């Protein structure tokens, strides 16, 4: 398998080609001052493998034939972690960045994060803050986050890093074995916990991402039971050991997180950002 070489590869995943994916891809390709490649992983029943249909899509979305873009098509669902794993299989760059197909990156994002990682060799993953936008690209608030040169202790309570703001060193990613296969929830949280055992995890104060809130991504949060919970639990234990945090201190925030998942699954509360969309629709 021929792999993409270079400094930075951006992994974009989506279940269909639409206006939001178009905006996401254009935002990545129009980034300032950075030579990058983009791997678009299209997966799901809406993805066509028909040559005639693909040609029509290439006429509608010219960036599909951009030399910087590698398009992977699957007419079945790969899963949240599976789609990223498939994309990274084709990559051999020094750094990898995430971008969901319904979000938008601001022009300076990749250059700023790349500069940060290159000037902070003890940092293995960096995120950034995100504005929230609605289905019509209107800004509706800011996503909750924690800004610090090392947010690893915050990971015992929640994941403060928007998925579409993540950039990490591929060497660190390979060392921990990459994403855990088969996860449809918390795959980013699991990865951040495990990669955090190798070095600092930072969140920049800059707003570098537009995170889209819409009806199809509203949820009750992570299910209170499942393999993702086991992975997060194991990841927190490993990180606590790495940071020298006594188990007795790491346990209370973990129990709080588990409790919140049960309450959110009941529908009694939602993730904070979802209330913006709820009240906008009401």
N, C-alpha and C positions, 0 to 999 in steps of 0.2 A: 504494500500500500504506500503510495507516494504521499508524503506529509508536507504540510505547509511549514515553511521555515521563516525565520525573521525574528523581529523583536516582540510584536504583540499580535495576538489573535483574539477576536471578539466572537463569543458563542451566542447566537440568537436562536431561540426555540419558539415554534408556533405551530398551532394545529390547522392553520389555514393562511392563505394569502388574502389580505384585506388592507383597508386604509391605514390601520394602526401599524401593521407590519411595514407598510410602505414608509410611514413616518419614522419608524424605528431604524430601518435600514439606511434611509437617507441621512438621519442624524448621525449615525456612526460613520458613514462614508464621508461626511462633510466636516469631520473633526479637524481641529486646528493643529498644525505642526507635528503630525505624527504619521508614520508609515505603518499601516496596519492591514490585516487581512480579516475578513468576516466569514464565519462558517454559519450558514443558515440551516437549521435542522427543522424541516417541515415533516410533521408526523401526525397521522390521524386519518380517519375515514374520508375527510374532505380533500385530501391530497391526491391529485391525479398523477398517474405514471404514464398517461397517454401522450405520445409525442406531439400530436396536433394540439392538444390542450396546453402542453408545456410551451409550445411555440407562441400560442396566443397570450399566455401569461408573460412571456418575455417581451412581447410587444407592448403590453400594458404596463409592465414594470421593468424598464430598461436596465436597472441596476442588477437584475438577475444574470446578465451577461457581462457585468463588470469584471475585469481581470482580478480584482481584489476579493471577489466573492466566490465561495464554494457552496453550492446548494446540494444538500442531501435530502432525498425524498423517500418517505415511507408512507404507505397507505394504511398503516396500522399505528396505534398509539404505543410509543416507547416508554412512557412514564416520565415523571419529572426528572429523576436522576438519570434514567436511561437515555433521554434525549441529549443531555449534556455529555454523558459518557461517550455517546456515539460521535458527537462533534469533536471532542478532544482527542479521539482516536486518530483524527486526521491532522493533528497539530503537533508541531515540534518547535514552538516559539519559546522565547525566554519567559514571557508573561502571557497570562490569559485573563480576559475580562468577560463579565457576564452582561447580558442585556436581554430582558424579556421582550417578546414581540409586540407587546402593547405599551411599552414605555419608550421614553425619548431621552437621549443623552445630550447634554449641552456641549457646545463646540470645544471647550477647554478641558473636558473631563479626563480624557485618556492621557493627554500631555501632562496634566498636573499630577495624576496618580503615578504615572511612569516616573516622573522626576522624583516623586517622594520615595518610591521603592528603591530607585537607584542611589539616592542619597541617604537612605536608612537601611543598610544591609541587615540589621537585626529585625526588620519588619518583614513578615511573610505574606501578609494580606492587608489590603487597604480598602476602605469604603469611603462614602461621602454622604452628605445630607441630601434629602430629596424633597422637592415641592410636589404636592399632589395636584393632579389635574383630573377633570371629569371626562366624560365620553366625547365632549366637544372641545377639548383642549383648554378649557377654562380652569385657571388655578383656583383651588378650593381650600388650600391650607398647606401645612408642612407635616411630613411624616415624622413621628417620634423617633429620636435617635439619641446617641450619646457621643459626644465629641471628645476624643482623647488620643494621645500617641500610643496608648495601649488600653483597649477596652475589654481585655480578657476576663477581668473580674465581673464585669457586667453580664458576661455570658452565662453566669450561674443563675441569673434571674430571667433573662430574655435575650433574644437576638436583636441587637440594635442596628444591624447593618442591612439596608435595603438590598435585595438580591441584585438588582440592576446597577448597583454602584460598586460591586465587588471586582477587584483586580488582585491576582495572586501570582506568586512565582511558580512556574511549572515544576521546577526542581523540588519544591516543597510538596506540591500536589502529588508528584510521582512517589515521593518518599513515604507518604502516608497511605498510598494505594488508591488515591483518587476518590471519587464519589462512591458512596455505598450503593450497590445495585438494588433495585426494587423498591426504592423509597418514593412515594408520591406526596409525602408531606415532610417538612423539616429537613429536606435534603441539603439545603444551604446551611442551616443551623448545625447539622451534623458535621459537615465539612469544616466549618469555621472552628468548631470545638476541637476537632482532631488536628487541623493544621496549626492551631494555636499552641500545640505542644512543642512546636519547632521554633517559635519566635513570636514577636509582638504582632498584634492585630490592631490596626489604627483606623480611626474614622476622621476624615478631614472636616474642617468647619465649613468648607465651601458647599454650596448647593450646586450639584453637578448632574442631577438626574431629575426628570419629570416622571413621577410614578402615577400611572393611570388607575383610578378607582372607577369601576363600572359594575353593572349588575352581575355579569358572569364571573367576576372574581371576588364577589362578596362571599364570605364564609362564616362559619361559626368557629373558625380557628382549627388548630390541629385536633384530630380525634384523641380522646383521652386514653385510648389503648391502641396498641399496634406496634409494628417493628420500628417506626420512627421514634416512639417513646423509649424503647429499649436502646436505640442508638444514641439519643440525646442523653439518657441516663449514663450510659457507658462513657460517652464523650466528656461529660462533666466530671466524672470520677477521674478520668485520665488527666484532664486539664488541672483539676485540683491538686493532684499528685505532682504534676509538673511545676505548679506555682507554689507548692508547699503550703497549700491551704488545708487546714485540718478538716477531716470529714464532718466533724460536728458543726463546723461553720458553713460548709458547703451544702449541708442537708436542708436547712430551713428554706432558702430560696428555691431549691428544687421542689420541695413539697408545695410551696406556694404556686410555682409554675404548674405542677400537676393539678392542683385544685382549680386554678383558673381555666385549664383545659376542660375540666368536667363542667364548670359553670357555663363556659362559652358553648360547649356542645349542647347544653340544655336550651340554648337560645335566649337565656336571661340577659346576657351581655354580649356585645360585639367588640371586635378590635376597634380602637378609638377612631381610626381613619374612616371606618365604614359609616359612622354616624353622619359624616359630611354628605355622603351620597344619600343616606336615608332621609335626612331632612330636606335635601334638595328635591327629592322626588315627592315628598309629602305636600 
